[in-house]
Amino acid sequence: MSTDNYNATSPTLDEVVFERRNKEYGAYDLRQAYRPLLTKAFLLGTLIFVLIVVGPFLYLKMTQEEAKEEKIVEVNLDEIKDLPPPPIEEKAPPPPPPPPPVEPPKVEIVKDMIPEPKPNPKIEEPPKKMEETKDTNIGTKDQEGEKKVVWKAPEMPKETGQGRVMETPKVDPNKIVEGGLEQQADFIGGIEKFRRLVGENFDQSDFEGLGETVSTSISFVVERDGTISDVKATGPNSAFNKEAERTIRGIRGKWSPGKMQGESVRSRFRLPLKMAFE
């Protein structure tokens, strides 16, 4: 018995395993189709791998060959020589020059100046007569030209109106002016001197050891004769207000009164006062 005859007649491993078993169950068919499927999968995977590896090289080679191809364009030089010349642009003519400025005709001017006042003046040129300046213009130098009056003084009205003349109201000498003075009232010697006198004459004995700063606002009327009246201090500390009023009244000195329309008037003056006590 030869080997070929033995292989042809000998049962396979699947036959031996599924002998006396249900071959229609499905496992037998899977084992029969396993080897052909494995062979096909191996061949297909090998082909895909080769394409992945070799594909980029083939693509680069093809693109390089296409880039190397040069396109040659034939040019006929005879046709270029027969082309018409380019059109010549016509330049616009330059604009005409502007006309020369026309000078207005000169107007006759007669020199007539008021001399500057000087001690022992030297008469260099006598003033012009009225007849010489009647129908001409007056300037700083003589000039020949047309007898044309450029400027003429306005004529005064022949008749005056009969309207009501507004009179400036007189200042009431007894009224106390609060503001709007032409000249403010001021202490003779300056307001700083007045402040210094207030500090020197203020009695601080009742406020020693207070340990705080006390302030008030003082107002008084400066009379027309330079004296003061109606002294008032408005502040939170009544004792400080009382001493401030006493100090202001006791200062010896005159004031320059305020003025309105050039006349002395009664005016109210306000002075802030602040002191720190230790």
C-alpha positions, 0 to 999 in steps of 0.5 A, a space after each residue: 500500500 502506497 502513501 498516496 493511497 493511504 492519505 486518500 483513504 485515511 480519515 482526517 482529524 476532523 473526521 476522527 474528532 466528529 466520528 459518531 457525533 452530530 456533524 450538523 450542529 455547526 462546529 464541524 462546518 466551522 472547522 472545515 472552513 477555518 483553513 481557507 478563511 485563514 489563508 485568505 485573511 493572511 493574503 489580504 493583510 499582507 497586501 494591505 501592509 505592502 500598499 501602506 509601506 510602498 504607497 507613499 514612495 510611489 506617490 512621491 516618485 510620480 509627483 517628482 516626475 510630473 514636476 520635472 516635466 517642462 512645458 516649452 512654449 514656442 514664441 514667434 518673434 516675427 509676430 512681435 516685430 509686427 505689433 503696432 507702436 503704443 499710443 502716445 498720450 497727449 499731454 494737456 496744455 499747462 493752465 494759463 498764468 494768473 493775471 497780474 494783480 491789479 493795484 487799486 488807484 492811489 488815493 490822495 493823502 495829506 500828512 497831518 499828525 498831532 506832534 508828541 508833547 515835548 518840553 521846548 518842542 521844535 516845530 518841524 512842519 506846521 499843521 495843515 489848514 482846514 481847506 487842504 484837508 477838506 476833500 481828501 484823507 488824513 495820514 502819516 505821509 503825503 501821497 498823490 492820487 485821486 481826490 476820494 474820501 475813503 472815510 468820513 466822520 459820521 454826522 451828528 444828529 440835528 435833533 436830540 431825543 426826548 427820552 428819559 435819562 436813567 439815573 443811578 440810584 443813590 446809596 442809602 447811607 444807613 443800609 448795611 451792604 452784605 456784598 458786591 462792594 467796589 472796594 472791600 473794607 480792610 483793617 488799617 495795617 492789613 488783615 494779617 495784623 488784625 488777626 495777630 492782634 486777635 491772637 495776642 488779646 484773646 484770654 486763653 486761661 479758661 480754655 487751658 487743658 481743654 485738649 482740642 481745637 475750637 472754632 467760630 465765625 465772627 461777623 461785625 459791621 464796619 461803619 463809614 467812620 472806620 469803627 466796628 459794631 454789631 459784633 457776633 460770634 456763631 460757634 458751638 462753644 458759647 464761652 469761646 464765642 463770648 471771649 471772641 466777641 470781647 477780644 474783637 471789641 477791645 482791639 484798638 484800630 481803625 478800618 478803611 470802610 467799604 465803598 460803592 459808587 465812590 462813597 463810603 458805606 456800612 458793610 458786614 465783615 466776616 472772619 473765621 477764628 480757630 484755636 488749638 488748646 493743649 
